[in-house]
């Protein structure tokens, strides 16, 4: 899943984005060790099969509290 050389690239990409004041989103996370590595090295967000498989919008039913939107 990972190699020493690819880990170097991942760390450097995260560091470069952070040095530019950007937040980092990692895509394609499929295994727990990938998620842990990225979190430990400062990745802000992640998505991929490790977190959940794609599903239709109808399956994503959950309740959120109402939020007041700011007026223009």
Backbone as XML, in Angstrom:
<?xml version="1.0"?>
<chain id="A" units="angstrom">
  <residue number="1" name="UNK">
    <atom name="N" x="0.826" y="-1.196" z="0.000"/>
    <atom name="CA" x="0.000" y="0.000" z="0.000"/>
    <atom name="C" x="0.863" y="1.249" z="0.000"/>
  </residue>
  <residue number="2" name="UNK">
    <atom name="N" x="2.011" y="1.165" z="0.637"/>
    <atom name="CA" x="2.850" y="2.344" z="0.765"/>
    <atom name="C" x="4.310" y="1.937" z="0.652"/>
  </residue>
  <residue number="3" name="UNK">
    <atom name="N" x="5.136" y="2.853" z="0.234"/>
    <atom name="CA" x="6.575" y="2.613" z="0.190"/>
    <atom name="C" x="7.277" y="3.832" z="0.766"/>
  </residue>
  <residue number="4" name="UNK">
    <atom name="N" x="8.534" y="3.649" z="1.115"/>
    <atom name="CA" x="9.290" y="4.755" z="1.709"/>
    <atom name="C" x="9.345" y="5.955" z="0.765"/>
  </residue>
  <residue number="5" name="UNK">
    <atom name="N" x="9.548" y="5.703" z="-0.531"/>
    <atom name="CA" x="9.647" y="6.826" z="-1.468"/>
    <atom name="C" x="8.303" y="7.532" z="-1.641"/>
  </residue>
  <residue number="6" name="UNK">
    <atom name="N" x="7.202" y="6.781" z="-1.689"/>
    <atom name="CA" x="5.905" y="7.451" z="-1.833"/>
    <atom name="C" x="5.541" y="8.212" z="-0.563"/>
  </residue>
  <residue number="7" name="UNK">
    <atom name="N" x="5.987" y="7.722" z="0.598"/>
    <atom name="CA" x="5.747" y="8.443" z="1.850"/>
    <atom name="C" x="6.455" y="9.794" z="1.847"/>
  </residue>
  <residue number="8" name="UNK">
    <atom name="N" x="7.648" y="9.838" z="1.281"/>
    <atom name="CA" x="8.380" y="11.107" z="1.183"/>
    <atom name="C" x="7.582" y="12.095" z="0.339"/>
  </residue>
  <residue number="9" name="UNK">
    <atom name="N" x="7.063" y="11.638" z="-0.793"/>
    <atom name="CA" x="6.269" y="12.512" z="-1.656"/>
    <atom name="C" x="5.026" y="13.020" z="-0.936"/>
  </residue>
  <residue number="10" name="UNK">
    <atom name="N" x="4.339" y="12.129" z="-0.227"/>
    <atom name="CA" x="3.130" y="12.533" z="0.496"/>
    <atom name="C" x="3.449" y="13.600" z="1.533"/>
  </residue>
  <residue number="11" name="UNK">
    <atom name="N" x="4.510" y="13.386" z="2.301"/>
    <atom name="CA" x="4.888" y="14.378" z="3.323"/>
    <atom name="C" x="5.225" y="15.717" z="2.685"/>
  </residue>
  <residue number="12" name="UNK">
    <atom name="N" x="5.952" y="15.687" z="1.579"/>
    <atom name="CA" x="6.369" y="16.927" z="0.927"/>
    <atom name="C" x="5.189" y="17.675" z="0.309"/>
  </residue>
  <residue number="13" name="UNK">
    <atom name="N" x="4.244" y="16.948" z="-0.256"/>
    <atom name="CA" x="3.063" y="17.597" z="-0.834"/>
    <atom name="C" x="2.250" y="18.284" z="0.255"/>
  </residue>
  <residue number="14" name="UNK">
    <atom name="N" x="2.049" y="17.594" z="1.376"/>
    <atom name="CA" x="1.312" y="18.194" z="2.492"/>
    <atom name="C" x="2.061" y="19.420" z="3.007"/>
  </residue>
  <residue number="15" name="UNK">
    <atom name="N" x="3.375" y="19.305" z="3.181"/>
    <atom name="CA" x="4.176" y="20.424" z="3.689"/>
    <atom name="C" x="4.130" y="21.617" z="2.730"/>
  </residue>
  <residue number="16" name="UNK">
    <atom name="N" x="4.210" y="21.365" z="1.434"/>
    <atom name="CA" x="4.155" y="22.442" z="0.444"/>
    <atom name="C" x="2.816" y="23.175" z="0.520"/>
  </residue>
  <residue number="17" name="UNK">
    <atom name="N" x="1.734" y="22.420" z="0.549"/>
    <atom name="CA" x="0.409" y="23.044" z="0.634"/>
    <atom name="C" x="0.275" y="23.865" z="1.909"/>
  </residue>
  <residue number="18" name="UNK">
    <atom name="N" x="0.731" y="23.318" z="3.028"/>
    <atom name="CA" x="0.643" y="24.048" z="4.294"/>
    <atom name="C" x="1.479" y="25.319" z="4.259"/>
  </residue>
  <residue number="19" name="UNK">
    <atom name="N" x="2.651" y="25.263" z="3.623"/>
    <atom name="CA" x="3.507" y="26.452" z="3.549"/>
    <atom name="C" x="2.856" y="27.558" z="2.723"/>
  </residue>
  <residue number="20" name="UNK">
    <atom name="N" x="1.907" y="27.179" z="1.871"/>
    <atom name="CA" x="1.178" y="28.149" z="1.053"/>
    <atom name="C" x="-0.135" y="28.565" z="1.713"/>
  </residue>
  <residue number="21" name="UNK">
    <atom name="N" x="-0.369" y="28.073" z="2.927"/>
    <atom name="CA" x="-1.584" y="28.421" z="3.646"/>
    <atom name="C" x="-2.821" y="27.679" z="3.166"/>
  </residue>
  <residue number="22" name="UNK">
    <atom name="N" x="-2.618" y="26.568" z="2.484"/>
    <atom name="CA" x="-3.738" y="25.794" z="1.958"/>
    <atom name="C" x="-4.109" y="24.660" z="2.902"/>
  </residue>
  <residue number="23" name="UNK">
    <atom name="N" x="-5.349" y="24.235" z="2.833"/>
    <atom name="CA" x="-5.791" y="23.046" z="3.567"/>
    <atom name="C" x="-5.672" y="21.865" z="2.616"/>
  </residue>
  <residue number="24" name="UNK">
    <atom name="N" x="-5.352" y="20.707" z="3.152"/>
    <atom name="CA" x="-5.036" y="19.542" z="2.327"/>
    <atom name="C" x="-6.150" y="18.504" z="2.409"/>
  </residue>
  <residue number="25" name="UNK">
    <atom name="N" x="-6.607" y="18.054" z="1.231"/>
    <atom name="CA" x="-7.588" y="16.977" z="1.128"/>
    <atom name="C" x="-6.924" y="15.808" z="0.410"/>
  </residue>
  <residue number="26" name="UNK">
    <atom name="N" x="-6.841" y="14.666" z="1.078"/>
    <atom name="CA" x="-6.296" y="13.458" z="0.455"/>
    <atom name="C" x="-7.452" y="12.630" z="-0.085"/>
  </residue>
  <residue number="27" name="UNK">
    <atom name="N" x="-7.322" y="12.199" z="-1.323"/>
    <atom name="CA" x="-8.355" y="11.381" z="-1.952"/>
    <atom name="C" x="-7.837" y="9.967" z="-2.146"/>
  </residue>
  <residue number="28" name="UNK">
    <atom name="N" x="-8.753" y="9.026" z="-2.208"/>
    <atom name="CA" x="-8.380" y="7.643" z="-2.499"/>
    <atom name="C" x="-7.862" y="6.867" z="-1.309"/>
  </residue>
  <residue number="29" name="UNK">
    <atom name="N" x="-8.230" y="7.266" z="-0.099"/>
    <atom name="CA" x="-7.789" y="6.548" z="1.098"/>
    <atom name="C" x="-8.593" y="5.254" z="1.194"/>
  </residue>
  <residue number="30" name="UNK">
    <atom name="N" x="-7.889" y="4.122" z="1.148"/>
    <atom name="CA" x="-8.559" y="2.826" z="1.153"/>
    <atom name="C" x="-8.240" y="1.987" z="2.380"/>
  </residue>
  <residue number="31" name="UNK">
    <atom name="N" x="-7.222" y="2.361" z="3.145"/>
    <atom name="CA" x="-6.789" y="1.542" z="4.279"/>
    <atom name="C" x="-6.527" y="2.424" z="5.496"/>
  </residue>
  <residue number="32" name="UNK">
    <atom name="N" x="-6.686" y="1.836" z="6.665"/>
    <atom name="CA" x="-6.501" y="2.575" z="7.911"/>
    <atom name="C" x="-5.098" y="3.155" z="8.022"/>
  </residue>
  <residue number="33" name="UNK">
    <atom name="N" x="-4.085" y="2.401" z="7.615"/>
    <atom name="CA" x="-2.719" y="2.910" z="7.740"/>
    <atom name="C" x="-2.502" y="4.156" z="6.886"/>
  </residue>
  <residue number="34" name="UNK">
    <atom name="N" x="-3.169" y="4.249" z="5.747"/>
    <atom name="CA" x="-3.075" y="5.455" z="4.923"/>
    <atom name="C" x="-3.704" y="6.643" z="5.645"/>
  </residue>
  <residue number="35" name="UNK">
    <atom name="N" x="-4.867" y="6.420" z="6.230"/>
    <atom name="CA" x="-5.558" y="7.496" z="6.950"/>
    <atom name="C" x="-4.721" y="7.978" z="8.126"/>
  </residue>
  <residue number="36" name="UNK">
    <atom name="N" x="-4.150" y="7.048" z="8.874"/>
    <atom name="CA" x="-3.333" y="7.417" z="10.035"/>
    <atom name="C" x="-2.086" y="8.181" z="9.614"/>
  </residue>
  <residue number="37" name="UNK">
    <atom name="N" x="-1.408" y="7.705" z="8.568"/>
    <atom name="CA" x="-0.202" y="8.370" z="8.079"/>
    <atom name="C" x="-0.513" y="9.813" z="7.693"/>
  </residue>
  <residue number="38" name="UNK">
    <atom name="N" x="-1.567" y="9.999" z="6.916"/>
    <atom name="CA" x="-1.903" y="11.343" z="6.447"/>
    <atom name="C" x="-2.305" y="12.256" z="7.594"/>
  </residue>
  <residue number="39" name="UNK">
    <atom name="N" x="-3.056" y="11.733" z="8.543"/>
    <atom name="CA" x="-3.448" y="12.533" z="9.710"/>
    <atom name="C" x="-2.208" y="12.936" z="10.506"/>
  </residue>
  <residue number="40" name="UNK">
    <atom name="N" x="-1.298" y="11.979" z="10.725"/>
    <atom name="CA" x="-0.077" y="12.261" z="11.494"/>
    <atom name="C" x="0.803" y="13.302" z="10.817"/>
  </residue>
  <residue number="41" name="UNK">
    <atom name="N" x="0.695" y="13.415" z="9.501"/>
    <atom name="CA" x="1.545" y="14.353" z="8.775"/>
    <atom name="C" x="0.817" y="15.631" z="8.370"/>
  </residue>
  <residue number="42" name="UNK">
    <atom name="N" x="-0.325" y="15.893" z="9.004"/>
    <atom name="CA" x="-0.954" y="17.195" z="8.858"/>
    <atom name="C" x="-2.012" y="17.336" z="7.791"/>
  </residue>
  <residue number="43" name="UNK">
    <atom name="N" x="-2.439" y="16.233" z="7.193"/>
    <atom name="CA" x="-3.511" y="16.314" z="6.201"/>
    <atom name="C" x="-4.803" y="16.722" z="6.906"/>
  </residue>
  <residue number="44" name="UNK">
    <atom name="N" x="-5.506" y="17.689" z="6.347"/>
    <atom name="CA" x="-6.696" y="18.236" z="6.996"/>
    <atom name="C" x="-7.950" y="17.385" z="6.794"/>
  </residue>
  <residue number="45" name="UNK">
    <atom name="N" x="-8.115" y="16.846" z="5.601"/>
    <atom name="CA" x="-9.314" y="16.080" z="5.266"/>
    <atom name="C" x="-8.927" y="14.875" z="4.430"/>
  </residue>
  <residue number="46" name="UNK">
    <atom name="N" x="-9.775" y="13.859" z="4.454"/>
    <atom name="CA" x="-9.544" y="12.686" z="3.626"/>
    <atom name="C" x="-10.852" y="12.105" z="3.144"/>
  </residue>
  <residue number="47" name="UNK">
    <atom name="N" x="-10.790" y="11.442" z="2.007"/>
    <atom name="CA" x="-11.967" y="10.754" z="1.498"/>
    <atom name="C" x="-11.510" y="9.493" z="0.787"/>
  </residue>
  <residue number="48" name="UNK">
    <atom name="N" x="-12.383" y="8.540" z="0.726"/>
    <atom name="CA" x="-12.066" y="7.288" z="0.059"/>
    <atom name="C" x="-12.856" y="6.138" z="0.645"/>
  </residue>
  <residue number="49" name="UNK">
    <atom name="N" x="-12.632" y="4.955" z="0.101"/>
    <atom name="CA" x="-13.375" y="3.769" z="0.523"/>
    <atom name="C" x="-13.180" y="3.448" z="1.995"/>
  </residue>
  <residue number="50" name="UNK">
    <atom name="N" x="-12.066" y="3.864" z="2.601"/>
    <atom name="CA" x="-11.877" y="3.598" z="4.027"/>
    <atom name="C" x="-13.006" y="4.229" z="4.845"/>
  </residue>
  <residue number="51" name="UNK">
    <atom name="N" x="-13.478" y="5.378" z="4.402"/>
    <atom name="CA" x="-14.523" y="6.097" z="5.121"/>
    <atom name="C" x="-15.922" y="5.674" z="4.691"/>
  </residue>
  <residue number="52" name="UNK">
    <atom name="N" x="-16.067" y="5.210" z="3.485"/>
    <atom name="CA" x="-17.379" y="4.777" z="3.016"/>
    <atom name="C" x="-17.412" y="4.624" z="1.510"/>
  </residue>
  <residue number="53" name="UNK">
    <atom name="N" x="-18.190" y="3.679" z="1.066"/>
    <atom name="CA" x="-18.367" y="3.430" z="-0.365"/>
    <atom name="C" x="-19.354" y="4.439" z="-0.947"/>
  </residue>
  <residue number="54" name="UNK">
    <atom name="N" x="-19.237" y="4.726" z="-2.228"/>
    <atom name="CA" x="-20.212" y="5.605" z="-2.868"/>
    <atom name="C" x="-21.618" y="5.015" z="-2.743"/>
  </residue>
  <residue number="55" name="UNK">
    <atom name="N" x="-22.585" y="5.872" z="-2.575"/>
    <atom name="CA" x="-23.972" y="5.429" z="-2.484"/>
    <atom name="C" x="-24.887" y="6.526" z="-3.000"/>
  </residue>
  <residue number="56" name="UNK">
    <atom name="N" x="-26.104" y="6.152" z="-3.355"/>
    <atom name="CA" x="-27.032" y="7.164" z="-3.869"/>
    <atom name="C" x="-27.398" y="8.176" z="-2.790"/>
  </residue>
  <residue number="57" name="UNK">
    <atom name="N" x="-27.770" y="9.358" z="-3.221"/>
    <atom name="CA" x="-28.102" y="10.435" z="-2.283"/>
    <atom name="C" x="-29.214" y="10.025" z="-1.325"/>
  </residue>
  <residue number="58" name="UNK">
    <atom name="N" x="-30.162" y="9.231" z="-1.795"/>
    <atom name="CA" x="-31.275" y="8.812" z="-0.944"/>
    <atom name="C" x="-30.793" y="8.011" z="0.269"/>
  </residue>
  <residue number="59" name="UNK">
    <atom name="N" x="-29.660" y="7.357" z="0.152"/>
    <atom name="CA" x="-29.137" y="6.536" z="1.247"/>
    <atom name="C" x="-28.443" y="7.380" z="2.311"/>
  </residue>
  <residue number="60" name="UNK">
    <atom name="N" x="-28.192" y="8.639" z="2.030"/>
    <atom name="CA" x="-27.473" y="9.517" z="2.950"/>
    <atom name="C" x="-28.431" y="10.326" z="3.810"/>
  </residue>
  <residue number="61" name="UNK">
    <atom name="N" x="-29.386" y="9.673" z="4.370"/>
    <atom name="CA" x="-30.370" y="10.360" z="5.208"/>
    <atom name="C" x="-29.834" y="10.475" z="6.624"/>
  </residue>
  <residue number="62" name="UNK">
    <atom name="N" x="-29.762" y="11.672" z="7.099"/>
    <atom name="CA" x="-29.382" y="11.934" z="8.483"/>
    <atom name="C" x="-29.958" y="13.285" z="8.868"/>
  </residue>
  <residue number="63" name="UNK">
    <atom name="N" x="-30.121" y="13.472" z="10.146"/>
    <atom name="CA" x="-30.730" y="14.708" z="10.626"/>
    <atom name="C" x="-29.665" y="15.691" z="11.085"/>
  </residue>
  <residue number="64" name="UNK">
    <atom name="N" x="-29.772" y="16.901" z="10.596"/>
    <atom name="CA" x="-28.897" y="17.981" z="11.023"/>
    <atom name="C" x="-29.751" y="19.046" z="11.696"/>
  </residue>
  <residue number="65" name="UNK">
    <atom name="N" x="-29.205" y="19.693" z="12.707"/>
    <atom name="CA" x="-29.977" y="20.771" z="13.326"/>
    <atom name="C" x="-30.137" y="21.926" z="12.342"/>
  </residue>
  <residue number="66" name="UNK">
    <atom name="N" x="-31.242" y="22.663" z="12.436"/>
    <atom name="CA" x="-31.428" y="23.808" z="11.544"/>
    <atom name="C" x="-30.339" y="24.856" z="11.779"/>
  </residue>
  <residue number="67" name="UNK">
    <atom name="N" x="-29.935" y="25.476" z="10.704"/>
    <atom name="CA" x="-28.890" y="26.497" z="10.775"/>
    <atom name="C" x="-29.446" y="27.787" z="10.194"/>
  </residue>
  <residue number="68" name="UNK">
    <atom name="N" x="-29.257" y="28.879" z="10.910"/>
    <atom name="CA" x="-29.687" y="30.184" z="10.412"/>
    <atom name="C" x="-28.670" y="30.678" z="9.395"/>
  </residue>
  <residue number="69" name="UNK">
    <atom name="N" x="-29.133" y="30.974" z="8.204"/>
    <atom name="CA" x="-28.251" y="31.479" z="7.162"/>
    <atom name="C" x="-28.122" y="32.989" z="7.288"/>
  </residue>
  <residue number="70" name="UNK">
    <atom name="N" x="-26.931" y="33.522" z="7.039"/>
    <atom name="CA" x="-26.767" y="34.977" z="7.120"/>
    <atom name="C" x="-27.552" y="35.665" z="6.008"/>
  </residue>
  <residue number="71" name="UNK">
    <atom name="N" x="-28.080" y="36.835" z="6.327"/>
    <atom name="CA" x="-28.808" y="37.607" z="5.323"/>
    <atom name="C" x="-27.815" y="38.392" z="4.486"/>
  </residue>
  <residue number="72" name="UNK">
    <atom name="N" x="-28.139" y="38.545" z="3.207"/>
    <atom name="CA" x="-27.252" y="39.303" z="2.305"/>
    <atom name="C" x="-27.346" y="40.776" z="2.557"/>
  </residue>
</chain>
